[in-house]
Amino acid sequence: MNFEDQKARIALLTKTAVEGYPTLWEQMVAQWKTAKSDAAWLTYSANYLLHTAGVRWALDPLSLFSRLSLPNPMNFAQDLAPLDAVVLTHRHADHLDLGLLSEIVDLPISWIVPEFLLEELFQIFNGRAAKIILPHPGVPIQIKDLVLTPFDGLHFRDGNGVPEMGYLAEFSGKSWAFPGDTRLFPAQSLTRLGSLDGIFAHLWLGKKCALQETPPLLEEFCRFFTEPAPRRIVVTHMHELARKPDDFWDISHFSQISAKLGELNPEILVTPAWTGTFVPL
């Protein structure tokens, strides 16, 4: 597909997504509030509401309306009132929803905020008695029966990128890794996390390469995420509607990834997820 055709397709996808998002949000929140089993819901392309071991938490919570700079019709303080914690990874606009965060800042929750994000959040927290926890790589953070162990993210490539924090989530006898947006794929990076039940892999196969028949980092991406031999890989970071066509990842790219992952390790269950997807953990 060429640039203009993909641009027109994204515009159509955006129109449909905006029309349906308030209802989709309501459905996700209702399921999350009443969940009994471990699960995740994607509020956007790589943004999560989670229920694990009785803990209700959010990782980079973000609304489609915020990402598209549209007025939010949702009442975040009311909808997200059951939260136990908010966990943040990095400052990019598809992960840091300052509008949403400002609406829930007075909830009695824990905020896990990397030190490099404090400046962005200063106006939100200023003068408030928020419980802020600064994550440090390798130092576990316990929230009831959920243990989060931070690790350095890999969001730099060729001198470009931002600081990022990844997290290993341990709950109910399971281990799930959230490496975040990954741009560099060094060997052994994820194997040090130990045996994994699953990984949330944020799709990225090279800058401005999404319209290429075979994106240049396909093999590198797949080897990186199969190396620790997780039981499952959930591929997200698709249909990020604010992106230009040559940076827009979709189900066609997932199909390429799924095929390559199957070649490398057919024992791993590989599934896609995008805005609104329910993921049992």
KEKE-3310 file (N, C-alpha, C; in steps of 0.2 Angstrom, whole numbers, plus 5000, padded with zeros to 4 digits):
npx = (5004:5003:5008:4998:4986:4987:4986:4973:4966:4969:4963:4950:4949:4951:4940:4930:4935:4934:4920:4916:4922:4919:4908:4915:4925:4917:4913:4925:4929:4919:4920:4933:4932:4924:4931:4937:4947:4964:4969:4970:4966:4966:4967:4971:4983:4995:4993:4987:4974:4974:4970:4976:4979:4970:4973:4970:4976:4985:4994:5003:4991:4979:4969:4960:4954:4962:4974:4971:4969:4956:4941:4938:4925:4924:4922:4936:4940:4929:4927:4939:4941:4942:4956:4972:4985:4995:5006:5020:5030:5037:5040:5033:5020:5010:5010:5010:4997:4993:4982:4972:4979:4979:4966:4964:4972:4969:4965:4966:4979:4994:5008:5019:5032:5045:5060:5064:5053:5047:5048:5039:5027:5026:5017:5005:5006:5010:5008:5000:4996:5001:5005:5020:5031:5047:5054:5067:5079:5079:5075:5062:5044:5031:5014:5001:4997:5004:5019:5031:5045:5056:5065:5078:5073:5073:5074:5081:5089:5102:5106:5094:5080:5071:5073:5067:5057:5055:5045:5044:5030:5024:5013:5000:5007:5013:5023:5024:5031:5034:5041:5040:5041:5052:5067:5080:5088:5096:5105:5101:5094:5081:5081:5087:5077:5071:5061:5046:5029:5023:5025:5022:5024:5029:5025:5037:5047:5057:5061:5050:5047:5036:5029:5036:5039:5046:5050:5065:5069:5063:5067:5076:5068:5060:5068:5073:5062:5058:5069:5069:5060:5046:5029:5019:5017:5011:5007:5007:5004:4999:4989:4990:4984:4988:4999:5010:5008:5019:5024:5015:5009:5001:4989:4994:5007:5008:5005:5017:5026:5021:5022:5036:5040:5034:5042:5054:5051:5040:5032:5028:5014:5006:4998:4988:4984:4974:4967:4954:4955:4953:4963:4966:4976)
npy = (4994:5011:5028:5038:5030:5023:5033:5038:5026:5026:5038:5034:5023:5030:5039:5029:5023:5034:5037:5025:5024:5029:5020:5008:5011:5012:4999:4992:4997:4993:4979:4978:4983:4974:4962:4946:4937:4936:4948:4959:4975:4984:5001:5010:5009:5003:5003:5000:4994:4984:4969:4960:4947:4952:4966:4981:4990:5002:5004:5016:5023:5029:5039:5037:5049:5059:5056:5060:5073:5078:5083:5075:5064:5056:5052:5052:5051:5045:5034:5027:5025:5013:5010:5004:5008:5018:5015:5021:5023:5031:5047:5049:5054:5045:5038:5045:5052:5067:5074:5064:5059:5070:5071:5061:5062:5065:5053:5040:5032:5023:5030:5025:5032:5035:5044:5052:5057:5066:5080:5082:5079:5088:5099:5093:5085:5095:5102:5092:5078:5066:5048:5044:5033:5030:5021:5009:5001:4983:4983:4977:4982:4981:4979:4976:4959:4960:4961:4972:4973:4984:4988:4994:5002:5000:5011:5018:5021:5022:5035:5041:5044:5041:5041:5026:5015:4998:4984:4970:4960:4951:4939:4929:4918:4919:4926:4941:4951:4968:4976:4988:5001:4996:4999:4995:4979:4970:4954:4943:4951:4950:4937:4938:4940:4929:4914:4916:4919:4927:4940:4957:4963:4977:4983:4987:4990:4997:5014:5024:5014:5006:5005:4997:4981:4971:4975:4982:4977:4966:4952:4954:4960:4949:4938:4944:4944:4930:4924:4923:4913:4913:4908:4914:4927:4943:4954:4971:4989:4993:5001:5014:5028:5042:5042:5044:5037:5029:5025:5018:5004:4988:4975:4968:4969:4962:4949:4946:4946:4936:4924:4923:4922:4910:4902:4903:4898:4887:4884:4894:4904:4916:4931:4945:4962:4976:4993:4991:4977:4963:4954:4939:4934)
npz = (5000:4996:5002:5001:5000:5012:5021:5019:5023:5037:5041:5039:5048:5060:5061:5063:5075:5084:5084:5091:5103:5116:5120:5120:5129:5141:5141:5143:5156:5164:5164:5169:5182:5188:5187:5191:5188:5182:5171:5157:5149:5134:5134:5124:5110:5116:5130:5146:5157:5171:5180:5193:5203:5212:5212:5206:5193:5182:5168:5160:5157:5145:5134:5119:5114:5120:5114:5101:5103:5106:5115:5130:5133:5144:5162:5171:5184:5191:5183:5185:5198:5206:5206:5212:5209:5198:5185:5176:5161:5151:5142:5130:5119:5116:5127:5139:5146:5151:5154:5157:5169:5177:5181:5189:5200:5213:5218:5230:5228:5223:5215:5203:5197:5186:5189:5179:5174:5182:5181:5170:5177:5187:5188:5190:5202:5211:5227:5231:5241:5235:5234:5229:5221:5217:5205:5204:5195:5196:5210:5219:5219:5230:5229:5238:5233:5221:5213:5207:5197:5192:5177:5166:5151:5133:5124:5115:5099:5087:5093:5095:5105:5121:5139:5148:5157:5160:5166:5176:5180:5194:5199:5206:5205:5193:5179:5170:5157:5154:5143:5137:5124:5113:5105:5103:5102:5110:5113:5126:5134:5139:5145:5157:5165:5170:5170:5160:5159:5150:5138:5134:5119:5111:5095:5083:5070:5064:5060:5050:5041:5039:5027:5019:5011:5018:5033:5040:5053:5056:5059:5069:5079:5082:5086:5097:5106:5106:5112:5127:5128:5131:5137:5131:5119:5118:5105:5104:5101:5089:5077:5080:5080:5078:5071:5056:5039:5036:5048:5054:5062:5059:5057:5046:5048:5060:5056:5048:5059:5067:5059:5058:5071:5074:5066:5073:5086:5088:5099:5106:5110:5101:5100:5094:5100:5102:5103:5115:5116:5126:5137:5143:5157)
capx = (5000:5007:5008:4992:4981:4987:4983:4966:4964:4970:4958:4943:4950:4951:4933:4926:4937:4932:4913:4914:4927:4915:4905:4921:4928:4912:4913:4931:4929:4914:4923:4939:4929:4921:4935:4939:4953:4969:4967:4972:4962:4970:4963:4974:4987:4999:4991:4984:4971:4975:4968:4981:4979:4966:4975:4968:4981:4985:5001:5003:4984:4978:4962:4960:4952:4968:4979:4969:4968:4949:4938:4936:4918:4924:4924:4941:4940:4924:4928:4945:4941:4945:4963:4977:4991:4997:5013:5022:5036:5041:5036:5030:5013:5006:5010:5009:4991:4993:4975:4969:4982:4977:4959:4964:4978:4967:4963:4971:4983:5001:5010:5025:5034:5052:5063:5065:5046:5044:5047:5033:5021:5026:5011:5000:5007:5012:5004:4995:4999:5001:5010:5024:5036:5052:5056:5074:5080:5081:5072:5055:5039:5025:5007:4997:5000:5007:5026:5033:5052:5058:5072:5079:5070:5078:5070:5086:5093:5106:5107:5088:5076:5070:5073:5061:5057:5051:5043:5042:5025:5023:5006:4996:5012:5014:5027:5023:5036:5032:5048:5038:5043:5059:5070:5086:5086:5102:5104:5101:5091:5075:5082:5089:5071:5069:5055:5041:5023:5021:5028:5019:5029:5026:5028:5041:5051:5061:5058:5047:5048:5030:5026:5041:5037:5048:5053:5072:5071:5058:5071:5079:5063:5057:5073:5073:5056:5058:5075:5068:5056:5040:5024:5015:5019:5005:5009:5003:5007:4996:4983:4992:4980:4991:5005:5010:5007:5026:5026:5009:5009:4994:4988:4998:5014:5008:5005:5024:5029:5018:5025:5043:5040:5032:5048:5059:5049:5032:5029:5025:5007:5007:4992:4988:4980:4974:4962:4948:4956:4953:4969:4967:4983)
capy = (5000:5017:5032:5041:5025:5021:5039:5038:5021:5028:5042:5030:5019:5035:5041:5023:5022:5039:5036:5019:5024:5030:5014:5004:5013:5010:4991:4990:4999:4989:4972:4979:4985:4968:4956:4941:4933:4940:4950:4966:4978:4990:5007:5012:5004:5000:5006:4995:4993:4977:4966:4954:4945:4957:4972:4985:4995:5004:5005:5021:5024:5034:5039:5038:5056:5063:5055:5064:5080:5079:5083:5068:5064:5051:5054:5047:5050:5041:5027:5023:5025:5007:5009:5004:5010:5019:5014:5025:5021:5036:5053:5050:5056:5039:5034:5049:5056:5071:5076:5059:5059:5076:5070:5055:5063:5065:5046:5037:5027:5023:5032:5023:5037:5036:5050:5056:5060:5070:5086:5083:5078:5093:5103:5088:5083:5101:5104:5087:5072:5059:5043:5043:5029:5031:5014:5008:4994:4978:4984:4976:4986:4977:4982:4970:4953:4961:4963:4974:4974:4989:4987:4999:5001:5000:5015:5022:5018:5027:5041:5044:5040:5044:5036:5022:5010:4992:4981:4963:4959:4944:4939:4923:4912:4920:4932:4944:4956:4974:4980:4995:5003:4994:5001:4991:4972:4966:4947:4941:4957:4948:4931:4939:4941:4922:4911:4921:4916:4930:4946:4962:4966:4983:4982:4992:4987:5002:5021:5026:5008:5002:5003:4992:4975:4968:4980:4979:4975:4960:4947:4956:4960:4942:4935:4947:4942:4923:4922:4920:4907:4914:4904:4918:4934:4947:4960:4977:4995:4993:5005:5020:5032:5048:5041:5044:5030:5025:5023:5015:4997:4985:4967:4965:4968:4956:4943:4944:4944:4929:4919:4923:4919:4903:4898:4903:4894:4886:4882:4901:4906:4923:4934:4952:4966:4983:4996:4988:4970:4959:4949:4935:4933)
capz = (5000:4996:5007:5001:5001:5019:5024:5018:5027:5043:5042:5040:5054:5065:5061:5066:5082:5088:5085:5095:5108:5122:5122:5121:5136:5146:5142:5146:5163:5168:5165:5174:5189:5191:5186:5197:5186:5180:5164:5154:5144:5131:5133:5117:5107:5121:5136:5149:5163:5173:5186:5194:5211:5216:5212:5200:5191:5175:5165:5155:5155:5140:5131:5112:5113:5122:5109:5095:5105:5106:5121:5133:5136:5150:5169:5173:5191:5193:5180:5187:5206:5210:5205:5217:5207:5191:5183:5170:5158:5147:5141:5123:5119:5115:5133:5144:5145:5156:5155:5161:5175:5181:5183:5194:5204:5220:5220:5235:5225:5223:5208:5201:5192:5185:5191:5173:5172:5188:5178:5166:5181:5193:5189:5192:5209:5215:5232:5233:5245:5231:5236:5223:5222:5212:5203:5203:5192:5201:5216:5218:5222:5231:5230:5240:5231:5215:5214:5201:5197:5186:5173:5161:5145:5127:5119:5111:5093:5083:5096:5096:5110:5128:5145:5148:5162:5159:5172:5177:5185:5196:5203:5206:5203:5186:5178:5164:5156:5150:5141:5134:5118:5112:5099:5102:5103:5112:5115:5133:5138:5143:5148:5164:5169:5172:5166:5159:5157:5144:5136:5130:5114:5107:5088:5080:5065:5061:5059:5044:5037:5039:5021:5016:5010:5023:5037:5041:5060:5058:5061:5075:5084:5083:5090:5104:5110:5107:5116:5134:5127:5135:5135:5127:5117:5115:5101:5104:5098:5083:5076:5084:5074:5077:5067:5049:5036:5036:5055:5056:5062:5059:5057:5041:5051:5065:5052:5047:5065:5069:5055:5059:5078:5073:5063:5078:5092:5087:5105:5109:5108:5099:5099:5093:5104:5100:5108:5117:5117:5132:5137:5149:5159)
cpx = (5004:5005:5001:4986:4981:4984:4976:4963:4964:4965:4951:4943:4949:4944:4929:4928:4934:4924:4912:4918:4923:4912:4910:4924:4924:4912:4919:4931:4925:4917:4929:4937:4927:4925:4937:4945:4958:4968:4970:4967:4966:4966:4966:4979:4992:4999:4986:4980:4972:4972:4972:4981:4975:4968:4973:4973:4981:4993:5000:4995:4983:4972:4964:4959:4958:4973:4978:4968:4961:4947:4936:4929:4918:4925:4929:4941:4935:4925:4934:4946:4944:4953:4967:4983:4991:5004:5015:5029:5040:5037:5033:5023:5008:5006:5009:5003:4990:4986:4971:4972:4980:4970:4959:4969:4976:4965:4968:4975:4990:5003:5017:5028:5042:5054:5063:5058:5043:5043:5040:5026:5021:5020:5005:5000:5008:5006:4999:4999:4999:5007:5014:5030:5041:5055:5064:5075:5083:5078:5064:5050:5033:5019:5002:5000:5003:5014:5029:5041:5054:5064:5072:5076:5075:5075:5075:5088:5096:5106:5100:5084:5075:5071:5067:5062:5052:5049:5041:5036:5024:5017:5003:5001:5014:5019:5026:5028:5033:5038:5046:5041:5050:5061:5077:5085:5092:5101:5104:5097:5085:5076:5084:5083:5068:5064:5049:5035:5021:5025:5023:5024:5026:5030:5031:5047:5056:5057:5056:5048:5041:5027:5030:5038:5039:5052:5060:5073:5066:5062:5073:5074:5060:5062:5074:5068:5055:5064:5073:5063:5049:5034:5020:5018:5012:5008:5004:5006:5005:4990:4984:4990:4984:4997:5004:5010:5014:5028:5020:5009:5002:4994:4992:5005:5014:5008:5013:5027:5027:5021:5032:5044:5039:5038:5053:5057:5041:5029:5026:5019:5008:5000:4992:4983:4980:4969:4956:4949:4956:4959:4969:4974:4984)
cpy = (5006:5022:5035:5036:5023:5027:5039:5032:5023:5033:5039:5026:5024:5037:5035:5023:5028:5039:5030:5019:5025:5024:5009:5005:5011:5003:4989:4991:4995:4982:4973:4979:4978:4961:4952:4938:4938:4942:4958:4968:4984:4996:5011:5007:5000:5003:5002:4996:4985:4975:4960:4953:4950:4964:4975:4991:4997:5006:5010:5022:5030:5033:5040:5046:5060:5062:5059:5071:5082:5079:5076:5068:5059:5055:5050:5046:5045:5034:5023:5024:5019:5006:5009:5007:5012:5019:5017:5023:5026:5041:5054:5051:5051:5035:5038:5054:5061:5074:5071:5059:5065:5075:5065:5056:5063:5058:5043:5031:5028:5025:5030:5027:5037:5043:5055:5059:5065:5077:5087:5083:5083:5096:5099:5087:5089:5102:5098:5081:5066:5055:5041:5039:5029:5024:5014:5001:4989:4978:4983:4981:4982:4981:4977:4963:4954:4964:4965:4976:4978:4986:4992:4997:5001:5005:5020:5018:5024:5034:5044:5040:5044:5039:5032:5017:5004:4989:4974:4962:4952:4944:4932:4917:4913:4926:4934:4950:4962:4978:4987:4995:5001:4995:4997:4984:4968:4959:4947:4946:4954:4941:4932:4940:4934:4919:4915:4917:4920:4937:4950:4965:4971:4983:4988:4989:4991:5009:5022:5020:5004:5001:4999:4985:4970:4973:4977:4976:4969:4955:4948:4957:4953:4938:4937:4944:4934:4920:4920:4915:4908:4910:4908:4925:4938:4954:4965:4983:4995:4998:5011:5026:5039:5048:5042:5037:5026:5023:5020:5007:4994:4978:4964:4964:4962:4950:4941:4942:4937:4923:4918:4920:4912:4899:4898:4898:4893:4884:4889:4902:4914:4926:4942:4955:4973:4986:4992:4980:4968:4954:4945:4933:4926)
cpz = (5000:5001:5007:5003:5009:5023:5024:5023:5034:5045:5043:5047:5060:5066:5065:5073:5086:5089:5090:5102:5115:5125:5123:5128:5141:5147:5145:5154:5167:5169:5170:5181:5192:5190:5192:5195:5183:5173:5163:5149:5141:5130:5126:5115:5111:5128:5140:5156:5165:5180:5187:5201:5215:5216:5205:5198:5184:5174:5159:5152:5150:5136:5123:5111:5115:5117:5103:5097:5104:5113:5124:5136:5143:5156:5172:5180:5194:5190:5183:5195:5209:5209:5212:5215:5199:5190:5177:5168:5155:5145:5134:5124:5119:5122:5139:5143:5151:5158:5159:5168:5180:5184:5189:5200:5212:5222:5225:5233:5225:5216:5208:5195:5192:5186:5185:5171:5177:5185:5175:5171:5187:5194:5192:5200:5214:5220:5234:5237:5241:5234:5230:5225:5216:5211:5202:5200:5197:5208:5216:5222:5224:5232:5231:5237:5224:5217:5207:5201:5191:5183:5168:5154:5139:5122:5115:5105:5089:5086:5097:5101:5116:5133:5146:5154:5160:5166:5171:5182:5187:5201:5202:5203:5196:5185:5171:5163:5152:5148:5139:5127:5117:5105:5098:5105:5105:5115:5123:5137:5142:5146:5155:5168:5172:5168:5166:5156:5150:5144:5132:5125:5110:5100:5086:5076:5061:5059:5051:5039:5037:5032:5017:5016:5016:5028:5040:5048:5061:5061:5068:5081:5086:5087:5097:5109:5111:5112:5123:5134:5132:5133:5130:5125:5114:5112:5101:5100:5091:5083:5080:5079:5073:5073:5059:5046:5036:5043:5058:5056:5063:5058:5052:5044:5057:5061:5050:5053:5067:5065:5057:5066:5078:5070:5069:5084:5091:5093:5108:5106:5107:5097:5098:5098:5102:5105:5109:5118:5124:5132:5143:5151:5163)
residu = (MET:ASN:PHE:GLU:ASP:GLN:LYS:ALA:ARG:ILE:ALA:LEU:LEU:THR:LYS:THR:ALA:VAL:GLU:GLY:TYR:PRO:THR:LEU:TRP:GLU:GLN:MET:VAL:ALA:GLN:TRP:LYS:THR:ALA:LYS:SER:ASP:ALA:ALA:TRP:LEU:THR:TYR:SER:ALA:ASN:TYR:LEU:LEU:HIS:THR:ALA:GLY:VAL:ARG:TRP:ALA:LEU:ASP:PRO:LEU:SER:LEU:PHE:SER:ARG:LEU:SER:LEU:PRO:ASN:PRO:MET:ASN:PHE:ALA:GLN:ASP:LEU:ALA:PRO:LEU:ASP:ALA:VAL:VAL:LEU:THR:HIS:ARG:HIS:ALA:ASP:HIS:LEU:ASP:LEU:GLY:LEU:LEU:SER:GLU:ILE:VAL:ASP:LEU:PRO:ILE:SER:TRP:ILE:VAL:PRO:GLU:PHE:LEU:LEU:GLU:GLU:LEU:PHE:GLN:ILE:PHE:ASN:GLY:ARG:ALA:ALA:LYS:ILE:ILE:LEU:PRO:HIS:PRO:GLY:VAL:PRO:ILE:GLN:ILE:LYS:ASP:LEU:VAL:LEU:THR:PRO:PHE:ASP:GLY:LEU:HIS:PHE:ARG:ASP:GLY:ASN:GLY:VAL:PRO:GLU:MET:GLY:TYR:LEU:ALA:GLU:PHE:SER:GLY:LYS:SER:TRP:ALA:PHE:PRO:GLY:ASP:THR:ARG:LEU:PHE:PRO:ALA:GLN:SER:LEU:THR:ARG:LEU:GLY:SER:LEU:ASP:GLY:ILE:PHE:ALA:HIS:LEU:TRP:LEU:GLY:LYS:LYS:CYS:ALA:LEU:GLN:GLU:THR:PRO:PRO:LEU:LEU:GLU:GLU:PHE:CYS:ARG:PHE:PHE:THR:GLU:PRO:ALA:PRO:ARG:ARG:ILE:VAL:VAL:THR:HIS:MET:HIS:GLU:LEU:ALA:ARG:LYS:PRO:ASP:ASP:PHE:TRP:ASP:ILE:SER:HIS:PHE:SER:GLN:ILE:SER:ALA:LYS:LEU:GLY:GLU:LEU:ASN:PRO:GLU:ILE:LEU:VAL:THR:PRO:ALA:TRP:THR:GLY:THR:PHE:VAL:PRO:LEU)
# end
